[in-house]
Amino acid sequence: MKNDMKAPIILIAALSLLMILGACAGTPKENGVLEGKVSIGPITPVQPTTPVPTPPEVYAARKVLVYDRYHSKLIETVSLDNNGYYSVKLKPGMYVVDINYAGMDRSSDVPKTIEIEAGHTVQLNISIDTGLR
């Protein structure tokens, strides 16, 4: 092969190798998952003898908040579905989970520090006491 033909072939091979190495080096870590169920109650001042289902708008007013490990920077705001379930993918690391408090809401389940590991799921159920009596 002539010398003038070797240079482009070597250049193409080198660029291809760099692209492959760059793709491998830039692969992000696999995420983990935080999920759970939020229970809210009581929803009426007088508890009826038959339990009343929690209306979807009560769940819609609450969010699960995911902060950095120092509880100083909000990372994710997660909505609840119509039954109070939530799920969010997170990068591996330490987080503080809390809720947005509505009215007189309180919960002894949060704030809570959790650790997310790649490929694993952390289950965190949260019970919210609305303060209605």
DOSE-681452 format. One record per residue (C-alpha): residue number from 0; residue in three letters; chain; x, z, y. Coordinates in steps of 0.5 Angstrom, whole numbers, plus 500, padded with zeros to 3 digits. Example, Ala and Ser with C-alpha at 12.3 -4.5 7.8 and 13.67 -1.06 7.14 Angstrom:
+------+------+-------+-----+-----+-----+
| resi | resn | chain |  xx |  zz |  yy |
+------+------+-------+-----+-----+-----+
|    0 |  ALA |     A | 525 | 516 | 491 |
|    1 |  SER |     A | 527 | 514 | 498 |
+------+------+-------+-----+-----+-----+
// end
This chain:
+------+------+-------+-----+-----+-----+
| resi | resn | chain |  xx |  zz |  yy |
+------+------+-------+-----+-----+-----+
|    0 |  MET |     A | 500 | 500 | 500 |
|    1 |  LYS |     A | 503 | 498 | 507 |
|    2 |  ASN |     A | 504 | 504 | 512 |
|    3 |  ASP |     A | 499 | 502 | 517 |
|    4 |  MET |     A | 494 | 503 | 511 |
|    5 |  LYS |     A | 496 | 510 | 509 |
|    6 |  ALA |     A | 495 | 513 | 516 |
|    7 |  PRO |     A | 487 | 512 | 516 |
|    8 |  ILE |     A | 486 | 514 | 509 |
|    9 |  ILE |     A | 490 | 521 | 510 |
|   10 |  LEU |     A | 486 | 522 | 516 |
|   11 |  ILE |     A | 480 | 521 | 513 |
|   12 |  ALA |     A | 482 | 526 | 507 |
|   13 |  ALA |     A | 484 | 531 | 512 |
|   14 |  LEU |     A | 478 | 531 | 516 |
|   15 |  SER |     A | 474 | 531 | 509 |
|   16 |  LEU |     A | 478 | 537 | 507 |
|   17 |  LEU |     A | 477 | 541 | 514 |
|   18 |  MET |     A | 469 | 539 | 514 |
|   19 |  ILE |     A | 469 | 542 | 507 |
|   20 |  LEU |     A | 473 | 548 | 508 |
|   21 |  GLY |     A | 469 | 549 | 515 |
|   22 |  ALA |     A | 462 | 549 | 511 |
|   23 |  CYS |     A | 464 | 554 | 506 |
|   24 |  ALA |     A | 467 | 559 | 512 |
|   25 |  GLY |     A | 461 | 558 | 516 |
|   26 |  THR |     A | 456 | 560 | 511 |
|   27 |  PRO |     A | 452 | 566 | 513 |
|   28 |  LYS |     A | 451 | 572 | 509 |
|   29 |  GLU |     A | 445 | 572 | 505 |
|   30 |  ASN |     A | 439 | 576 | 508 |
|   31 |  GLY |     A | 436 | 582 | 506 |
|   32 |  VAL |     A | 428 | 584 | 507 |
|   33 |  LEU |     A | 425 | 590 | 510 |
|   34 |  GLU |     A | 417 | 590 | 508 |
|   35 |  GLY |     A | 412 | 596 | 507 |
|   36 |  LYS |     A | 405 | 598 | 509 |
|   37 |  VAL |     A | 402 | 601 | 515 |
|   38 |  SER |     A | 396 | 606 | 514 |
|   39 |  ILE |     A | 393 | 608 | 520 |
|   40 |  GLY |     A | 387 | 613 | 521 |
|   41 |  PRO |     A | 383 | 616 | 522 |
|   42 |  ILE |     A | 380 | 611 | 526 |
|   43 |  THR |     A | 373 | 614 | 528 |
|   44 |  PRO |     A | 372 | 621 | 531 |
|   45 |  VAL |     A | 368 | 624 | 525 |
|   46 |  GLN |     A | 370 | 622 | 518 |
|   47 |  PRO |     A | 364 | 619 | 514 |
|   48 |  THR |     A | 363 | 621 | 507 |
|   49 |  THR |     A | 365 | 613 | 505 |
|   50 |  PRO |     A | 371 | 611 | 508 |
|   51 |  VAL |     A | 371 | 606 | 513 |
|   52 |  PRO |     A | 376 | 600 | 512 |
|   53 |  THR |     A | 381 | 599 | 518 |
|   54 |  PRO |     A | 379 | 593 | 522 |
|   55 |  PRO |     A | 384 | 588 | 523 |
|   56 |  GLU |     A | 385 | 589 | 531 |
|   57 |  VAL |     A | 387 | 596 | 529 |
|   58 |  TYR |     A | 393 | 593 | 525 |
|   59 |  ALA |     A | 394 | 588 | 531 |
|   60 |  ALA |     A | 395 | 593 | 536 |
|   61 |  ARG |     A | 401 | 596 | 532 |
|   62 |  LYS |     A | 408 | 593 | 531 |
|   63 |  VAL |     A | 414 | 595 | 527 |
|   64 |  LEU |     A | 420 | 595 | 531 |
|   65 |  VAL |     A | 427 | 594 | 528 |
|   66 |  TYR |     A | 433 | 596 | 533 |
|   67 |  ASP |     A | 440 | 596 | 532 |
|   68 |  ARG |     A | 444 | 602 | 528 |
|   69 |  TYR |     A | 444 | 606 | 535 |
|   70 |  HIS |     A | 436 | 605 | 537 |
|   71 |  SER |     A | 439 | 602 | 543 |
|   72 |  LYS |     A | 437 | 594 | 542 |
|   73 |  LEU |     A | 431 | 591 | 540 |
|   74 |  ILE |     A | 433 | 586 | 534 |
|   75 |  GLU |     A | 426 | 585 | 531 |
|   76 |  THR |     A | 418 | 586 | 533 |
|   77 |  VAL |     A | 414 | 585 | 527 |
|   78 |  SER |     A | 407 | 584 | 527 |
|   79 |  LEU |     A | 402 | 587 | 521 |
|   80 |  ASP |     A | 397 | 583 | 517 |
|   81 |  ASN |     A | 390 | 584 | 517 |
|   82 |  ASN |     A | 391 | 589 | 511 |
|   83 |  GLY |     A | 397 | 593 | 515 |
|   84 |  TYR |     A | 403 | 589 | 511 |
|   85 |  TYR |     A | 409 | 587 | 514 |
|   86 |  SER |     A | 416 | 584 | 512 |
|   87 |  VAL |     A | 422 | 581 | 516 |
|   88 |  LYS |     A | 428 | 578 | 513 |
|   89 |  LEU |     A | 435 | 582 | 516 |
|   90 |  LYS |     A | 442 | 581 | 516 |
|   91 |  PRO |     A | 446 | 586 | 512 |
|   92 |  GLY |     A | 447 | 592 | 516 |
|   93 |  MET |     A | 444 | 599 | 519 |
|   94 |  TYR |     A | 438 | 599 | 523 |
|   95 |  VAL |     A | 433 | 604 | 526 |
|   96 |  VAL |     A | 426 | 602 | 524 |
|   97 |  ASP |     A | 420 | 605 | 529 |
|   98 |  ILE |     A | 413 | 603 | 531 |
|   99 |  ASN |     A | 410 | 602 | 538 |
|  100 |  TYR |     A | 406 | 608 | 539 |
|  101 |  ALA |     A | 398 | 606 | 541 |
|  102 |  GLY |     A | 394 | 612 | 545 |
|  103 |  MET |     A | 396 | 618 | 541 |
|  104 |  ASP |     A | 399 | 615 | 535 |
|  105 |  ARG |     A | 404 | 619 | 531 |
|  106 |  SER |     A | 408 | 619 | 525 |
|  107 |  SER |     A | 413 | 623 | 521 |
|  108 |  ASP |     A | 416 | 617 | 517 |
|  109 |  VAL |     A | 419 | 614 | 523 |
|  110 |  PRO |     A | 424 | 613 | 527 |
|  111 |  LYS |     A | 428 | 612 | 520 |
|  112 |  THR |     A | 435 | 609 | 519 |
|  113 |  ILE |     A | 435 | 604 | 514 |
|  114 |  GLU |     A | 441 | 600 | 511 |
|  115 |  ILE |     A | 439 | 592 | 509 |
|  116 |  GLU |     A | 444 | 589 | 503 |
|  117 |  ALA |     A | 444 | 582 | 502 |
|  118 |  GLY |     A | 439 | 580 | 497 |
|  119 |  HIS |     A | 436 | 587 | 496 |
|  120 |  THR |     A | 429 | 589 | 499 |
|  121 |  VAL |     A | 428 | 596 | 503 |
|  122 |  GLN |     A | 421 | 598 | 502 |
|  123 |  LEU |     A | 418 | 603 | 508 |
|  124 |  ASN |     A | 411 | 605 | 508 |
|  125 |  ILE |     A | 409 | 608 | 515 |
|  126 |  SER |     A | 403 | 613 | 516 |
|  127 |  ILE |     A | 400 | 613 | 523 |
|  128 |  ASP |     A | 396 | 619 | 525 |
|  129 |  THR |     A | 392 | 616 | 531 |
|  130 |  GLY |     A | 390 | 623 | 533 |
|  131 |  LEU |     A | 382 | 622 | 533 |
|  132 |  ARG |     A | 379 | 628 | 531 |
+------+------+-------+-----+-----+-----+
// end
